[in-house]
Amino acid sequence: MNEKNGLFKKAVNQAAYLKLGFYGDAGSGKTYTSALVAIGLSKLIKSEKPIFFMDSETGSDYLLPLFKENGIELQVAKSMAFQDLFEAIDIVEKDGSILIIDSISHYWDELVESYKKKKNLKRLFVHHWGELKPTWKEYQKKFVASKLHIILCGRSGDVWSDVADTDGVLELKKTGTKMRVEKETAYDPSLLVEMTKDLKVSGHGWTHRAWVEKDRFNIMNFETFEDPKFEDFLPHIEQLNLGGEHFALDTERNSQDMFEKGNTGAEYYKKREQTLEKIKNEINLMLPGQDAKTKTDRILLTKEIFGTHSWSEICEMDVATLMNGLTDIETKHSKLSDGDKKEPAEKKVKK
């Protein structure tokens, strides 16, 4: 097959570095397990370099005996500043081969708080996230593309969803857990593991349990281990092209030439704000009034169209999704105006 098309090439394994994420509640063992994996990986690749640790929780202090026991030097930076995390990847890529980040949740929180203080803000609106998220994405690019083994730890956050009870009434309930950080960050690790503190299978005593949530090689998905060790994660690590070429993404390529001169990001966000305003107005025109039933109908309509009744979530949707939703609302409004007396919002959620 002709490969001289300038874009496609014959596929080879270019994932040469471990990108591992642990998340869990306090005491779930994520920091200790990260250290075990880092030490085991250092021995596997026969590294003579120190292991580096970006520490926002002082956890490195308690791991010193473990590193000394294994004869490995630990270099630590105790900081919660996102700027330091951003710079750390460049430093460790030059001077080391393995970096532990604990906790990634703190660096996201610090970036948000620093932005608010710099801008003298008490709360953030959609256009503010338009500045914050691209800044965070620069770190995400470094994480994925760096020629560096990175093990990051994150705190656990709850996932809430509307769940219908036996009478069909929707209630907001906790339905799962996720890494508490900018929502797209959990997609970056090639191996993502949830850590929990549970009773042992025997029923006597407690254990740290690792649940493999995502393995991109698809050989460890949904496996679980009690008191996990480095060897438990070897099936994934052995699939990496260790010592070979690492190439994640071509970050130099972009789509700027597709846009006409003067079409800026500011115009995009202006278009989104205008569309959000039209959506609000169209819903109010379709369902005017402040009585309890009308308010409920507006909530149900919003959820039917956008899959959520959270206005803040809708505000983060892209313009194309918002435009499609506006068209659906306008169509429903038109049918009502033509005499269609159906319920304006059906009590079901679009998948």
N, C-alpha and C positions, 0 to 999 in steps of 0.2 A: 504494500500500500504506500502511496506517495505521502511522505511526511514533510514535504517542503512547502507547506501551506502557511508557515510563519506563526501559527497559533498552536496546533496540536503536535504532540510528540508521543512516541511509544512510551507507555507507562512503565515506570520503574519505581521501586520503593525509595522515596526520598525523605521519609520520616526517620531521622537519625537520632533524635533527642526525645527523651521522656517529657511529656507535658501532663502532669498528674495533679488532680484536684481532690482534696478531702474536705468534707464539711460535716458539721455536727454540733450538738449542744456542748456546753461546758462539761468537762470530765469524760467526754466520749472517746478520748485517746487519739485524736487527730494529730496533735503535735508530736507525741511520742512515736506514733506509727510513721509519720513523715521522716523523723530522724532515722528510724530503722531502715526505711527504704533508701534514704540518701546514703547511709553508711554501706548498705549492701550494694548499691549501684556503684559507689566509689571503688569498692573492692573488685566488682565485676569488670569494670573498664580499666582497672589497674591505674587509677589516677593517683598522682603524687601531690596533687594540689589540695588546698584547704577546701572545706565545704563552707559556703557563705549563707548567712541567715539574716533576712530582713525581719526584725522582731518588733512587733507593736504591742506585745503582751508580756514581755519579759520571760517568756517560756524557755529561751535559750539558756538561762542561768541553771535551770534544773536538768538540762541535758548534758552539761559539761562532763560529768562522770562517765556517761555513755560514750562520748566521743574520745575521751582520754583512754578508756578501756580498750577501744578499737584502734588507738594510735593515729587518730585523724584530727588535724587541726581544724578548729571552728572559728571563722571570722564573722563577727556580729556587728550589725548596725541597728541600734535601738531608736526607732523613729516611726511616727505615724504619718509623716508628710508624704503625700502622693508624689511630690517632686523628687524626693529621695528614692522612692521606689522606681520611678521612671529612669533615673540616672543609674540605679543599681544594676540594671540588666546590662548596660554597656560596660560597666566596671567589671562585673563578674564574667562576662563573655570574654574579656581580655585576660583576666587573672585567674580564672577558675573554670570549673565545668559543671558544678551543681549549685543551685540556689534554692533555698527554702524561703517561702513567704508566709508569715503567720502574724496577723490574720489579714487577708485581702479585704475583708469587710471594713476594717478600720481605715484603709487607704481610700476606699470609696467614700466613706463618711467624711473623712478629712477634706477631700477634694470638694465635696458639696458645701461643707461649712466654710471653707476658705473662700469659695465663690460668693457665698451669701455675705460674708464679712467684707470682702473687697467691694461688692456692689451695694453694701448697706441695705440688705434685703432681710425681711422677716419670713417671707415665704417665696416659693419659686412658681413661676408660671411657664406655660408651654414654650415661649420663646427663650427662656433661660436655659431649659434643657437642650435647646438647639445649640447653645454654646458649650454646655458641660459635657454632653455625650461625645461629641467629636474629640474633646480633650482626652477622655477616658479611652476612646477607641485607639488613640495613638499608643497607649500602653498595651492594649490587646494585640495590636499588630506586632509589637516587640515581643510579647509573650510567645506568640505562635511562630514567628520567623526567626527568633534568636537561636544561635548555635550553642545551646545551653540546655541542660536538663533542669527543669523548673518544677518544684513541688509546692503547690500553694494550698493553704488552709483557709477555710472560710467558716463563719458562724452560720448556724442554721436559722432559717426563717420559715414562717408558716405560709401555706398555700390555702386560700379561702375561696370557696365556690358556692354557688346557689344549688342547694339540694332539695328535691321535692320530698315531702313527707308522705305518709300513707293517704292523706287527703288531697295530695297534689299541690299543697301550698309550699312555695319556695322559701327555704330558710338558708341563711348564710352560715356555713359550717366549715371547719378545718378539714381539708381533704388530703393534705400531704405536706411535705417539707421541701425546701430548696435552699441553695446557697444564698445567704443574705448579702447581696452585692448588686451592682448594676445588672439588670436582668439578662443581658446577653452574654455575660462573662462565663457562665456555667457551660456555654457551648464550646469554649476554647480548649479545655483539656481534652486530650484523646482518651484519657482514662479518668472517670469521675466516680468517686466513692463516698457514700454516706456512712458516717461513723455513729454508732449508738452505744449506750450503756444499757445492757440487758442482763436478765437472769441467765445463768448457764443452762444449756440444754438439759443437764442433769438435774436442774432445779436447786442446786446448792451453790450459793455464792454468785458474784457478778462477773461479767466479762465485757470487754470491748469487742464489739462486733462490726465488721466491715461488710457493707452491702454494695456490690458493684452495680452502679446505676447505668453506666455507659462505658462500653469498650468498643472503640472504633474498629478494632480487628474482629470483633464479634466472636471472641472465643472465651470471654469471661463474663459476659452479660448476665446479670442477676445472680451471680454466685455470692456466697456469704462465708465469712471466716470468723472464728472466735480468736481473740487476741492475735490479730494478723501480724505476720512477719514479712520480711522482704521476699522470701521464697514464694509466698502466696501470689505475688504480683508478677512473678517471672514469666508466666505464659504471655502476658502482654509485652513485657520488656524484650523478650527474646524475638518478638516479631519486628522490632525496630531495626533499622539499618545502622546499628551501632558502629561508629567509626567511619561510616560512609558519608556521602554527600547529603546535606540537609537543605531542602528547598521547599518552603511551605507555600508561599504565594509570591507572585510578581507584583510587588507593591509600587513599582515604577509606572506600571500601566494605569491609565485612567481614561475617562470618557469626556474630558473637557471639550474636545473638538465636536462633540455632538450638540453642544449648546451654542446658541447664537451669542454674539458679543453683547455683554450687558445683562444677560440672564443670570442673576446672582442668587445666592441662597436666601438673601433677604426677600426677594420676590417670591420665592417658594413659600416661605413662612407667612408672607402677606396673603398669598392665595389660600393657604390653609386656614388662617384666621377668618378670612371672608367666607369660606365654605362652612366653617363651624358656626358663624353668625347666621348664615342662611338656614342651616339645619335647625338651630334653636327657634328661629322665627317661623319656619315651616311647621314645626311641631306645635307651636303655640297657636298658629292659625288653624291647624287641623283640629286641635283639641284645646279650645279656649276654656277658661274658667279656673277656679281655685278650690273647687270642692274635692273631697277625698277621692271619689271615683275617677275624676278627670286626672288628678295627679298620678293615681295608680296606672291609668291607661297610658299616660305619657312615659312612665317608667317601663312598662311592658313593651311599648312600641320601640323605645330606644334599645331595649335588650334584643327584641326580635330582629331589628335591622343591623345592629352592630355586634351582637353577641355579648354585650355587657351593658349594665346600667350605670357604670362608673364614668362620669363625665371626664375625669382626669385621664382615664385610659383612652377614651375616644379622642381626646385632644392630642394624644401621641400617635394616632394613626396617620398613615400617609395620605396625601391629597387624593390619590386615585380611589382609595377605599372610602374616603369621606364623600367624594363626588358620586360614587355608586350608591352610597347610603342615602344621599340627598335625593337622587333620582327615584329610589324606591319609595321614599316618604312622599315625594310629590305625586307619584303614581297613585298611592293609597289615598292621598288627599283628593285627587281628581275623581277617583271612584266614589268617594263619599259625597262629593259635590254633585255627582251625577245621580245620586239617589241610592248608592250602595249602603245599606244600613248594617253591614256586618260589624262585628266587634273590631275596633281599630287596631288592636294588638292581640294576637293569639298567644296563649300562655305556653309557649315553647321556645326553646333556645336553638338558634341555628348552630349546627356543628361546624 
